[in-house]
Amino acid sequence: MKKLTLILTALTLVVCSNVVAQNNHPSLFGNGSKHVRVGIGINAAGMPIEVSYDQGFKQDLFGVKKLNLGLGGYLGYYGDKDEIGLWTDGSTFGYKYSHIILGARGLFHYPLIPKIDTYAGLMLGYNIVSATFYGNGTDPGSASAGGFAFGGVVGARYQFNNNWGIYAEAGYSISYLSFGLVYSL
């Protein structure tokens, strides 16, 4: 997980340093806009990985100029491993945890700041959580659960050129805060 975090951070810095001097600012968001976001987040347990897709669905929503609706999908994953003991033979035991959220998002895009796509929206989906015992010896059992997931988000996207940008979001999905790269199709 730490390696992936370092790789995403380094990739973000490389993209930013290579294209920040360009003044080409594509249209912010509208019908036909398609964006894939890949990033890392922060939550109470650690740093999850997130992937989302957003496509322009309706421009000038409710007759409000520049208020555009985007619809898409969301996938968030977080995994962890807790070593809780040591057997007499020197082997360890503990639990592996995973948390997955798979959902659909609806985002309302409105350019509150020039050249930055600002948005707010909702996510509806399914939440899958599991805890699995690892190690030698008696297995005390594993557990899993799933259920309805609901979250809200506010965010901003800045495009460096027609294809690449960065984003930041706050709210609740699998993270409270997240940031990463955006690729526009």
C-alpha positions in Angstrom: 0.0 0.0 0.0 2.8 2.4 0.8 4.5 1.7 -2.5 1.3 2.4 -4.4 0.9 5.7 -2.5 4.4 6.7 -3.4 3.9 5.8 -7.0 0.7 7.7 -7.3 2.2 10.8 -5.6 5.3 10.7 -7.8 3.2 10.3 -10.9 1.0 13.3 -9.9 4.1 15.4 -9.4 5.6 14.4 -12.7 2.4 15.2 -14.6 2.0 18.5 -12.8 5.6 19.6 -13.4 5.4 18.7 -17.1 2.2 20.4 -18.0 1.6 23.2 -15.5 3.2 25.8 -17.8 0.6 25.2 -20.5 -2.3 27.6 -20.8 -4.6 25.3 -22.7 -7.8 25.0 -20.6 -10.4 22.8 -22.2 -14.1 23.3 -21.5 -14.8 22.4 -18.0 -17.7 20.0 -18.1 -20.7 19.3 -20.3 -22.5 16.8 -22.5 -19.9 14.3 -23.8 -17.3 15.0 -21.1 -15.8 11.8 -19.9 -13.4 11.7 -17.0 -11.6 8.8 -15.2 -10.2 9.5 -11.8 -7.6 7.4 -10.0 -6.4 8.5 -6.5 -5.7 7.8 -2.9 -7.8 8.9 0.0 -7.6 9.4 3.8 -9.9 7.7 6.2 -9.8 6.7 9.9 -8.1 3.4 9.1 -5.5 4.4 6.5 -5.2 5.4 2.8 -7.6 3.6 0.4 -7.4 3.5 -3.4 -10.3 5.0 -5.4 -11.3 4.9 -9.1 -14.3 6.7 -10.5 -15.8 7.6 -13.8 -17.9 10.7 -14.6 -19.7 11.4 -17.9 -21.6 14.5 -18.9 -25.3 13.7 -19.1 -27.3 17.0 -19.1 -26.2 20.6 -19.7 -27.8 23.7 -18.3 -29.8 21.6 -15.8 -33.1 23.2 -14.5 -32.4 26.1 -17.0 -29.4 27.2 -15.0 -26.6 28.1 -17.4 -23.4 26.1 -16.7 -25.1 23.7 -14.2 -24.3 20.3 -15.7 -25.2 16.8 -14.5 -22.6 14.0 -14.6 -23.3 10.4 -14.0 -20.8 7.6 -13.4 -19.4 4.9 -11.2 -17.2 4.5 -8.2 -14.9 1.8 -6.7 -13.0 2.2 -3.5 -10.8 -0.4 -1.8 -8.9 -0.5 1.5 -7.1 -3.4 2.9 -5.0 -3.9 6.1 -3.3 -6.7 8.1 -3.0 -6.7 11.9 -0.5 -9.1 13.5 -1.9 -9.9 16.9 0.3 -12.6 18.2 3.3 -15.0 17.9 3.1 -18.7 18.2 5.8 -20.7 20.1 7.2 -21.9 16.7 7.9 -18.2 15.7 5.0 -17.9 13.2 2.6 -15.0 13.5 -1.1 -14.8 13.4 -3.7 -12.1 13.1 -6.4 -10.8 10.8 -6.6 -9.4 7.3 -9.2 -6.8 6.7 -10.7 -5.5 3.4 -13.3 -2.9 2.7 -14.8 -2.4 -0.8 -17.4 0.1 -1.9 -19.0 -0.2 -5.4 -21.4 2.5 -6.3 -23.0 4.9 -8.8 -22.5 8.7 -8.5 -24.5 11.7 -9.7 -22.5 14.9 -9.7 -23.7 18.5 -10.2 -20.9 20.5 -11.9 -20.9 24.3 -11.7 -17.8 26.5 -12.3 -17.6 28.5 -9.1 -13.9 29.3 -9.8 -12.7 30.2 -13.3 -10.8 27.4 -15.1 -11.7 24.9 -12.3 -14.5 22.3 -12.5 -16.2 22.4 -9.1 -18.9 19.8 -8.3 -21.0 18.3 -5.5 -23.1 15.1 -5.6 -24.3 11.8 -4.1 -23.1 8.2 -4.2 -25.4 5.1 -3.8 -23.8 1.7 -3.7 -22.9 -1.5 -1.9 -20.4 -1.8 1.0 -18.5 -5.1 1.5 -16.3 -5.6 4.6 -14.5 -8.7 5.7 -12.1 -9.9 8.4 -10.1 -13.2 7.8 -7.9 -15.0 10.2 -4.3 -15.9 9.0 -1.6 -18.0 10.6 -1.2 -21.6 11.9 -3.2 -23.0 14.7 -6.9 -22.8 15.7 -8.9 -20.5 13.4 -11.3 -18.5 15.7 -13.3 -17.6 12.6 -13.7 -15.0 10.0 -16.5 -12.5 9.4 -17.9 -10.6 6.5 -20.8 -8.1 6.0 -22.3 -6.0 3.3 -25.0 -3.5 2.9 -26.3 -0.2 1.4 -23.7 2.5 1.1 -24.6 6.2 0.8 -22.3 9.2 0.6 -21.9 12.8 -0.4 -19.0 14.5 -2.0 -17.7 18.0 -3.0 -14.8 18.3 -5.3 -12.7 20.2 -7.8 -10.8 19.3 -10.9 -8.1 21.2 -12.7 -7.2 20.3 -16.3 -3.6 20.9 -17.4 -4.4 20.1 -21.0 -7.1 18.2 -23.0 -6.2 14.9 -21.4 -4.6 15.3 -18.0 -5.6 17.0 -14.7 -5.8 16.6 -11.0 -8.7 16.4 -8.6 -9.4 16.7 -4.9 -12.6 15.6 -3.1 -14.0 15.8 0.4 -17.0 13.9 1.7 -17.8 10.3 2.4 -17.4 7.3 0.3 -14.4 5.1 1.4 -12.4 8.3 2.2 -13.0 11.6 3.9 -10.5 13.3 1.7 -9.0 12.1 -1.6 -6.8 13.4 -4.4 -5.3 12.1 -7.6 -5.1 12.2 -11.4 -7.8 12.7 -13.9 -7.7 11.4 -17.5 -10.2 12.9 -19.8 -11.4 10.7 -22.7 
